[in-house]
Amino acid sequence: MTRERQGGMMGDGHVDFAAFTRAVAATGYAGDVEVEIVNADVWAAAGEDVVAMMARHYAELVEPYL
């Protein structure tokens, strides 16, 4: 089971976010992007740390391919 499947932080598992994001963008989708993390370890971390990490991961893994 990948970490994404377990609800880990985006980018910690095996999902090719560049390819996935390019495929979605190619359909013309320009709507919102939601990140849902269901993981007790992430929930236990300080909120500002989680938001900062998620923003970095998004900027590296998704935004360049939109």
PyMOL commands that set and color helices and strands:
alter all, ss='L'
color gray80, all
select helices_A, chain A and resi 3-6+17-26+40-44+47-61+63-65
alter helices_A, ss='H'
color red, helices_A
deselect
rebuild
show_as cartoon
